[in-house]
Amino acid sequence: MEERTPILRPGETCWRIETADRLAVIVDAADYFTTLHEVMQKAQHSVIMIGWEFDTRIDLDPRKEADDVPKRMGRFLSWLACRRPDLNIYLLQWDVGLLSTLWRGSTPLRLVDWILRRRIRLKLDHAHPSGSAHHQKIIVIDDALAFCGGIDATADRWDTPEHLDDSPFRRRPTTKRPYDPWHDATTAVDGDAARALGELARTRWERATGERIPPTRAATPLWPSSLVPMIKNARVAISRTEPAYAGHGEIHEIEALYLAIISATRRVLYIESQYFASRVLAEAIAARLGEPDGPEFIVINPETSDGWLEENTMGSARARLLELVRKADIHGRFRLYTPVTRHGAPIYVHAKIVIMDDTLMRVGSSNLNNRSLGFDTECDLSVEARPGMPGEDRLRMKIAGLRNGLLAEHLEVDVQVVDQAVDAAEGSLIGAVEALRGTGRSLVAFVPPDFGYVGDKVLRENNLLDPERPARRRWRRLRQGMCLPLGQAGKKIT
């Protein structure tokens, strides 16, 4: 096999590479929340939760009957703190995200209760440029087990891989109103990789609060019994985005990683992302599409954008970049699909996954938009199969299996059916998807809505809401109402 330069390079495309004794990718929040509920009961020393938003009202396992252990997030954490006198719980939430949190039923009372406690420490992360978001989604337990990915421990996230049209469990915590199907993903790691994420979380806490969290003493392994490891003895790369702030330099490892992946892909690049709005990445994809023997690109997006990076800005950016990419796609090797339910309702894609051939997988918090590459704080985990490494063939099989398993979920078929379709299409993933697409639960080719003329005002709004880098006075204009009323400033970025 032809030798190639490693994609994961500490100091360039990642911060560091550490070994996880076990690694699993958890698809959709139902399994993630159940896993959290199980493993946090085993915590002895510390639980560090670093996130965009937390909602104390969510039920971590709505399918299970209530028992002696609370299932609602707020009561559960309070129960943990009372049950284990040596356990300290730290929650760090993006400060602007708190604006929407304060309107949520009993949540303000729970937050006040936590603020007054010594062993449940709730702090707000304001250590970022004006308008920037703290977007990392990390939970570290005793430095022995860590979760990092795209799933927020908040409302409207719980769903199963079935993404039913009418799930009795997919309800908002207070109003009990139903919300739409939601597709998401995160990772679980232990060993040195978990300890490294613990270090990252402690650093973030100190920058945001000025306080230091003491290192955790050696703890017993915490791998949850319900979670089957995907990979053992995995070399896990941690990549970050951080804007320059308060004397700390900017970090663009994730942008470098995306560009390296696009450049190195040989056969197919599979991407799941909430957005498709980065010109830098779109131009890199367009350059590869012009090659006579270049790779295929499959992007899975939601039908429309959600939150305050809303459709008239992020959607118009996607439409413009799709036009750029499709003009370059002279060989028909690019597809953008959106998933739908059996009855044709859109499934919201919040997962942030990249799978390059059968050699590299990346799961994290970053999207294909400008903010994720230079303006917000992000954290992604990656694993790469290198020629000659121990267990290379098995790792390649696992990486390809994750990709085909995701497609099997979207197309509502067995993963073996996807495997066979890829073989029948002579390795073409686009050919396999096109052969398996049908009515009901499936992937639908995305057709951008007609935004009409994209004038200077829309371009300014795109640059304002999804900037490539921080800029002074930009967000002062936002607060003066250039694009959004101030009262909307706490709405979702996710």
C-alpha positions as CSV (number, residue, x, y, z in Angstrom):
1,M,0.0,0.0,0.0
2,E,1.3,3.5,-0.9
3,E,2.6,5.3,2.1
4,R,1.1,8.7,3.0
5,T,1.7,11.4,5.5
6,P,-0.3,10.9,8.7
7,I,-3.4,13.1,8.9
8,L,-3.2,13.4,12.7
9,R,-0.2,15.4,13.6
10,P,0.2,16.9,17.1
11,G,0.8,20.7,17.0
12,E,-0.9,21.0,13.6
13,T,-4.1,19.0,13.1
14,C,-4.5,18.0,16.7
15,W,-3.4,19.0,20.2
16,R,-2.1,15.6,21.2
17,I,-2.6,11.9,20.6
18,E,-3.4,9.7,23.6
19,T,-4.4,6.0,24.0
20,A,-7.9,5.0,25.0
21,D,-8.2,1.5,26.4
22,R,-11.7,1.6,25.0
23,L,-13.5,3.9,22.6
24,A,-17.2,3.8,21.5
25,V,-19.2,6.1,19.3
26,I,-22.7,6.6,20.7
27,V,-25.3,7.5,18.1
28,D,-28.3,9.4,19.2
29,A,-29.0,10.8,22.7
30,A,-31.2,8.0,24.1
31,D,-28.2,5.7,24.6
32,Y,-26.0,8.6,25.6
33,F,-28.3,9.8,28.4
34,T,-28.9,6.3,29.6
35,T,-25.1,5.7,29.7
36,L,-24.6,8.9,31.7
37,H,-27.2,7.9,34.2
38,E,-25.5,4.6,34.7
39,V,-21.9,5.6,34.9
40,M,-22.2,8.9,36.9
41,Q,-23.6,6.8,39.8
42,K,-20.1,5.3,40.0
43,A,-18.3,8.6,40.3
44,Q,-16.1,8.8,43.4
45,H,-14.2,12.1,43.1
46,S,-15.3,14.5,40.3
47,V,-17.7,15.1,37.5
48,I,-16.8,17.9,35.1
49,M,-19.4,19.0,32.7
50,I,-18.3,21.5,30.0
51,G,-21.1,22.5,27.6
52,W,-23.0,24.9,25.5
53,E,-26.1,24.4,27.6
54,F,-27.5,22.2,30.3
55,D,-31.2,21.7,31.2
56,T,-31.9,20.4,34.7
57,R,-35.4,19.3,33.7
58,I,-34.5,16.6,31.2
59,D,-35.3,13.0,31.9
60,L,-32.2,10.9,31.2
61,D,-34.2,7.7,30.6
62,P,-37.8,8.4,29.9
63,R,-38.5,4.8,28.8
64,K,-37.7,3.5,32.3
65,E,-40.1,3.6,35.2
66,A,-39.1,5.8,38.2
67,D,-37.2,4.1,41.0
68,D,-35.1,5.2,43.9
69,V,-32.5,6.9,41.6
70,P,-33.8,10.2,40.2
71,K,-33.7,10.5,36.4
72,R,-34.2,14.2,35.9
73,M,-30.8,15.8,35.5
74,G,-31.1,18.4,38.3
75,R,-32.5,16.0,40.9
76,F,-30.0,13.3,39.8
77,L,-27.0,15.6,40.3
78,S,-28.2,16.8,43.6
79,W,-28.9,13.1,44.6
80,L,-25.3,12.2,43.6
81,A,-23.8,15.1,45.7
82,C,-25.8,14.0,48.8
83,R,-25.0,10.3,48.3
84,R,-21.3,10.7,47.8
85,P,-19.7,13.2,50.3
86,D,-16.4,13.2,48.5
87,L,-17.8,13.9,45.1
88,N,-17.5,17.3,43.5
89,I,-19.6,18.3,40.5
90,Y,-18.5,21.1,38.2
91,L,-20.8,22.6,35.5
92,L,-19.5,25.2,33.0
93,Q,-22.1,26.6,30.7
94,W,-21.8,29.2,27.9
95,D,-22.9,32.5,29.5
96,V,-25.1,33.7,26.7
97,G,-26.9,30.3,26.6
98,L,-28.0,31.0,30.2
99,L,-30.4,33.7,28.9
100,S,-32.8,31.0,27.5
101,T,-32.1,28.7,30.5
102,L,-33.6,31.2,32.9
103,W,-37.1,31.0,31.4
104,R,-37.4,27.2,31.9
105,G,-39.8,26.2,34.7
106,S,-38.0,25.1,37.8
107,T,-34.5,25.5,36.3
108,P,-33.7,28.9,37.9
109,L,-34.6,27.5,41.3
110,R,-32.3,24.5,40.7
111,L,-29.5,26.7,39.5
112,V,-29.8,29.0,42.6
113,D,-29.7,25.8,44.8
114,W,-26.5,24.7,43.0
115,I,-24.9,28.1,43.2
116,L,-25.4,28.0,47.0
117,R,-23.9,24.5,47.3
118,R,-20.2,23.9,47.7
119,R,-20.0,20.5,46.0
120,I,-22.1,21.4,42.9
121,R,-20.3,24.3,41.3
122,L,-22.2,26.0,38.5
123,K,-20.2,28.7,36.6
124,L,-20.7,30.6,33.3
125,D,-18.1,30.6,30.6
126,H,-17.5,34.2,29.4
127,A,-13.9,33.7,28.5
128,H,-14.4,34.3,24.8
129,P,-14.6,37.3,22.4
130,S,-17.9,39.1,22.2
131,G,-20.4,37.1,20.2
132,S,-18.3,33.9,20.3
133,A,-19.8,30.8,21.8
134,H,-18.4,28.1,24.1
135,H,-19.4,25.1,22.0
136,Q,-17.4,22.2,23.4
137,K,-19.5,19.3,24.8
138,I,-17.3,17.4,27.2
139,I,-18.1,15.3,30.4
140,V,-15.3,13.8,32.4
141,I,-15.8,11.5,35.3
142,D,-13.0,10.9,37.8
143,D,-10.5,11.4,34.9
144,A,-11.3,7.7,34.2
145,L,-14.0,8.1,31.6
146,A,-14.8,11.0,29.2
147,F,-17.5,11.8,26.7
148,C,-16.8,14.3,23.8
149,G,-18.9,15.0,20.8
150,G,-22.0,16.9,19.6
151,I,-24.7,16.0,22.1
152,D,-25.8,18.6,24.6
153,A,-27.3,17.5,27.9
154,T,-30.3,19.7,27.3
155,A,-33.9,19.6,26.1
156,D,-35.1,18.5,22.6
157,R,-32.1,16.1,22.2
158,W,-33.4,12.7,23.3
159,D,-34.2,10.4,20.5
160,T,-33.5,6.8,19.4
161,P,-32.0,5.7,16.1
162,E,-35.6,4.7,14.9
163,H,-36.5,8.5,14.8
164,L,-40.2,7.6,15.0
165,D,-42.7,10.1,13.6
166,D,-44.6,10.1,16.9
167,S,-42.5,9.0,19.9
168,P,-44.3,9.2,23.2
169,F,-41.0,9.9,24.9
170,R,-39.8,12.8,22.6
171,R,-41.5,15.5,24.6
172,R,-40.4,18.9,26.0
173,P,-39.8,18.7,29.8
174,T,-42.4,21.2,31.0
175,T,-45.0,21.7,28.3
176,K,-44.9,18.0,27.2
177,R,-45.2,19.2,23.6
178,P,-43.6,16.9,21.0
179,Y,-40.4,18.0,19.2
180,D,-39.1,16.7,15.9
181,P,-36.8,13.7,15.4
182,W,-33.1,14.5,16.3
183,H,-30.0,12.7,15.1
184,D,-26.8,13.2,17.0
185,A,-23.5,11.5,18.1
186,T,-20.8,11.6,20.7
187,T,-17.8,9.4,21.8
188,A,-16.8,7.7,25.0
189,V,-13.1,7.1,25.9
190,D,-11.2,5.9,28.9
191,G,-7.5,5.6,29.8
192,D,-5.0,8.3,28.9
193,A,-7.4,9.9,26.4
194,A,-10.0,10.5,29.2
195,R,-7.2,12.0,31.4
196,A,-6.2,14.3,28.6
197,L,-9.9,15.5,28.2
198,G,-9.9,16.0,32.0
199,E,-6.9,18.3,31.6
200,L,-8.6,20.2,28.8
201,A,-11.8,20.6,30.9
202,R,-9.8,21.8,33.9
203,T,-8.0,24.4,31.8
204,R,-11.2,25.7,30.4
205,W,-12.7,25.9,33.9
206,E,-9.7,27.9,35.1
207,R,-9.8,30.3,32.2
208,A,-13.5,30.9,32.6
209,T,-13.6,31.2,36.4
210,G,-10.1,31.9,37.7
211,E,-10.4,28.8,39.9
212,R,-8.4,25.6,39.7
213,I,-9.9,22.1,39.9
214,P,-7.5,19.8,41.7
215,P,-6.4,16.7,39.7
216,T,-8.3,13.6,40.6
217,R,-6.6,10.8,42.4
218,A,-6.2,7.4,40.6
219,A,-9.7,6.0,40.1
220,T,-11.0,2.6,39.2
221,P,-12.1,2.0,35.6
222,L,-15.6,3.2,35.0
223,W,-16.5,1.8,31.5
224,P,-20.3,1.3,31.5
225,S,-21.6,-2.2,31.3
226,S,-24.2,-1.2,28.7
227,L,-21.6,0.2,26.2
228,V,-19.8,-2.2,23.8
229,P,-16.4,-0.8,22.9
230,M,-16.0,-0.1,19.2
231,I,-12.2,0.0,19.3
232,K,-9.7,-1.1,22.0
233,N,-6.2,0.4,22.5
234,A,-7.2,3.3,20.2
235,R,-4.8,6.1,19.5
236,V,-7.1,9.1,19.9
237,A,-6.3,12.6,18.6
238,I,-7.8,15.6,20.3
239,S,-8.3,18.7,18.0
240,R,-9.5,22.1,19.1
241,T,-10.7,25.5,18.0
242,E,-10.2,28.5,20.2
243,P,-10.3,32.2,19.3
244,A,-7.6,34.5,20.7
245,Y,-8.6,35.9,24.0
246,A,-7.1,37.4,27.2
247,G,-3.5,36.7,26.2
248,H,-4.2,33.2,24.9
249,G,-3.4,32.7,21.2
250,E,-5.8,31.3,18.7
251,I,-6.0,27.6,17.9
252,H,-7.1,26.3,14.5
253,E,-6.3,22.6,14.7
254,I,-9.8,21.6,13.6
255,E,-9.6,23.8,10.4
256,A,-6.2,22.2,9.6
257,L,-7.7,18.8,10.2
258,Y,-10.6,19.3,7.9
259,L,-8.4,20.6,5.1
260,A,-5.9,17.8,5.6
261,I,-8.7,15.2,5.4
262,I,-10.3,16.7,2.3
263,S,-6.8,16.8,0.6
264,A,-6.0,13.2,1.5
265,T,-9.3,11.4,0.8
266,R,-8.8,8.8,-1.9
267,R,-12.2,7.3,-2.5
268,V,-15.0,8.8,-0.4
269,L,-15.5,11.4,2.3
270,Y,-18.6,11.0,4.4
271,I,-19.8,14.0,6.5
272,E,-22.6,14.6,8.9
273,S,-22.9,18.2,9.9
274,Q,-25.5,20.7,11.1
275,Y,-24.3,23.2,8.5
276,F,-22.6,23.5,5.2
277,A,-21.5,27.1,5.3
278,S,-17.7,27.3,5.3
279,R,-16.3,28.8,2.1
280,V,-12.8,27.6,2.9
281,L,-14.0,24.0,3.1
282,A,-16.3,24.3,0.2
283,E,-13.5,25.6,-2.0
284,A,-11.3,22.7,-0.9
285,I,-14.0,20.2,-1.8
286,A,-14.6,21.9,-5.2
287,A,-10.9,21.6,-6.0
288,R,-11.0,17.9,-5.4
289,L,-14.2,17.5,-7.5
290,G,-12.3,18.8,-10.5
291,E,-9.8,16.0,-10.5
292,P,-10.4,13.2,-13.1
293,D,-10.0,10.5,-10.5
294,G,-10.9,12.4,-7.3
295,P,-13.0,11.1,-4.5
296,E,-16.8,11.1,-3.8
297,F,-18.3,13.5,-1.2
298,I,-21.5,12.7,0.7
299,V,-22.8,15.4,3.1
300,I,-25.7,14.7,5.4
301,N,-27.4,17.9,6.5
302,P,-30.7,18.9,8.1
303,E,-33.3,20.2,5.8
304,T,-33.3,23.6,7.4
305,S,-31.1,25.4,9.9
306,D,-32.3,25.6,13.5
307,G,-31.8,28.3,16.1
308,W,-30.5,31.8,15.8
309,L,-28.0,30.9,13.1
310,E,-31.2,30.6,11.1
311,E,-32.2,29.7,7.6
312,N,-32.1,33.1,6.0
313,T,-28.4,33.4,6.9
314,M,-27.0,29.9,7.2
315,G,-29.4,28.6,4.6
316,S,-28.5,31.2,2.1
317,A,-24.8,30.5,2.8
318,R,-25.4,26.8,2.1
319,A,-27.2,27.6,-1.2
320,R,-24.4,29.8,-2.4
321,L,-21.7,27.3,-1.5
322,L,-23.7,24.4,-3.1
323,E,-23.8,26.4,-6.3
324,L,-20.0,26.8,-6.1
325,V,-19.5,23.1,-5.4
326,R,-21.9,21.8,-8.0
327,K,-20.3,23.9,-10.7
328,A,-17.1,22.2,-9.9
329,D,-18.7,18.7,-9.8
330,I,-18.2,17.9,-13.5
331,H,-17.8,14.2,-12.7
332,G,-21.0,13.9,-10.6
333,R,-19.2,12.9,-7.3
334,F,-20.9,15.2,-4.8
335,R,-24.2,14.6,-3.0
336,L,-26.0,16.5,-0.2
337,Y,-28.8,14.5,1.4
338,T,-31.3,15.2,4.2
339,P,-32.8,12.3,6.3
340,V,-36.6,11.9,6.6
341,T,-38.9,9.7,8.7
342,R,-41.2,7.0,7.4
343,H,-43.9,9.7,6.9
344,G,-41.5,12.0,5.2
345,A,-40.9,14.4,8.1
346,P,-37.4,15.9,8.3
347,I,-35.0,14.5,10.9
348,Y,-32.8,17.2,12.3
349,V,-29.1,16.5,11.9
350,H,-27.0,17.7,14.8
351,A,-24.2,15.1,14.6
352,K,-20.8,16.2,13.6
353,I,-19.0,13.2,12.0
354,V,-16.4,12.9,9.3
355,I,-15.2,9.5,7.9
356,M,-12.4,9.5,5.4
357,D,-12.4,6.3,3.3
358,D,-11.9,3.5,5.8
359,T,-8.9,5.1,7.4
360,L,-10.0,8.0,9.6
361,M,-13.1,8.9,11.7
362,R,-13.7,12.2,13.5
363,V,-16.6,12.9,15.9
364,G,-16.9,16.1,17.8
365,S,-18.6,19.5,18.3
366,S,-17.5,21.3,15.2
367,N,-19.6,22.0,12.1
368,L,-18.8,22.8,8.6
369,N,-19.2,26.5,9.2
370,N,-16.9,29.4,9.9
371,R,-17.6,29.7,13.6
372,S,-16.3,26.2,14.2
373,L,-13.1,26.9,12.4
374,G,-12.0,30.1,14.2
375,F,-14.6,31.9,16.3
376,D,-16.1,29.4,18.8
377,T,-14.5,26.9,21.2
378,E,-14.7,23.4,19.8
379,C,-13.3,19.9,20.6
380,D,-13.2,16.9,18.3
381,L,-11.8,13.3,18.6
382,S,-10.3,11.4,15.8
383,V,-8.8,7.9,15.1
384,E,-6.6,7.0,12.1
385,A,-5.6,3.7,10.7
386,R,-2.0,3.8,9.7
387,P,-0.3,1.3,7.4
388,G,1.6,-1.3,9.4
389,M,0.1,-0.4,12.7
390,P,-1.0,-3.3,14.9
391,G,-4.7,-4.2,14.2
392,E,-4.8,-1.9,11.1
393,D,-7.2,-4.2,9.2
394,R,-9.6,-4.5,12.1
395,L,-9.6,-0.7,12.6
396,R,-10.3,-0.1,9.0
397,M,-13.2,-2.5,9.2
398,K,-14.5,-0.7,12.3
399,I,-14.3,2.7,10.6
400,A,-16.1,1.6,7.5
401,G,-18.6,-0.2,9.7
402,L,-19.4,3.1,11.5
403,R,-20.0,4.8,8.2
404,N,-22.2,2.0,6.8
405,G,-24.0,1.8,10.1
406,L,-24.9,5.4,10.0
407,L,-26.2,5.0,6.4
408,A,-28.2,1.9,7.5
409,E,-29.9,4.1,10.2
410,H,-30.7,6.8,7.7
411,L,-32.0,4.3,5.0
412,E,-33.7,2.0,7.5
413,V,-31.9,-1.1,6.3
414,D,-29.6,-3.6,7.9
415,V,-25.9,-2.7,7.7
416,Q,-25.2,-5.8,5.7
417,V,-27.5,-4.4,3.0
418,V,-25.4,-1.3,2.9
419,D,-22.2,-3.4,2.7
420,Q,-23.7,-5.4,-0.2
421,A,-24.8,-2.3,-2.0
422,V,-21.3,-0.8,-1.7
423,D,-19.8,-4.0,-3.2
424,A,-22.4,-4.0,-6.0
425,A,-21.6,-0.4,-6.8
426,E,-17.9,-1.3,-7.0
427,G,-17.0,0.8,-4.0
428,S,-19.1,3.8,-4.9
429,L,-20.9,5.1,-1.8
430,I,-23.0,7.4,-3.9
431,G,-24.0,4.4,-6.1
432,A,-24.9,2.4,-3.0
433,V,-27.0,5.2,-1.5
434,E,-28.8,5.9,-4.8
435,A,-29.6,2.1,-5.1
436,L,-31.1,2.0,-1.5
437,R,-33.0,5.3,-1.4
438,G,-36.7,4.9,-1.6
439,T,-40.0,6.0,-0.1
440,G,-40.6,6.3,3.6
441,R,-37.6,6.5,5.9
442,S,-34.7,7.4,3.7
443,L,-32.3,10.1,2.5
444,V,-33.6,12.8,0.2
445,A,-31.5,14.8,-2.2
446,F,-31.4,18.3,-0.9
447,V,-32.8,21.0,-3.2
448,P,-32.0,24.5,-1.9
449,P,-34.9,26.9,-1.5
450,D,-35.0,30.0,-3.7
451,F,-33.6,32.8,-1.6
452,G,-33.8,35.1,-4.6
453,Y,-31.0,37.7,-5.0
454,V,-28.4,37.4,-2.3
455,G,-27.6,41.0,-1.8
456,D,-25.1,42.9,0.4
457,K,-27.4,42.9,3.4
458,V,-27.6,39.1,3.5
459,L,-23.8,38.8,3.0
460,R,-23.3,41.1,5.9
461,E,-25.6,39.1,8.1
462,N,-23.8,35.9,7.2
463,N,-20.5,37.5,8.1
464,L,-22.0,38.8,11.3
465,L,-23.6,35.5,12.5
466,D,-21.0,33.1,11.1
467,P,-17.7,35.0,11.1
468,E,-14.4,33.3,10.2
469,R,-12.5,35.2,13.0
470,P,-13.3,37.6,15.9
471,A,-13.6,41.3,15.0
472,R,-14.1,44.3,17.2
473,R,-17.4,46.2,17.0
474,R,-19.0,43.4,15.0
475,W,-21.1,42.2,17.9
476,R,-21.8,45.7,19.1
477,R,-23.7,46.2,15.8
478,L,-25.6,43.0,16.5
479,R,-26.7,44.2,19.9
480,Q,-27.8,47.4,18.3
481,G,-30.3,45.4,16.3
482,M,-28.6,45.2,12.9
483,C,-29.8,41.6,12.4
484,L,-31.5,40.3,15.6
485,P,-33.4,41.8,18.4
486,L,-31.4,41.7,21.7
487,G,-34.0,39.5,23.2
488,Q,-33.1,36.8,20.7
489,A,-29.4,36.8,21.7
490,G,-29.8,33.7,23.9
491,K,-31.3,31.5,21.2
492,K,-29.7,28.4,19.9
493,I,-26.4,28.1,18.2
494,T,-26.1,24.4,19.2
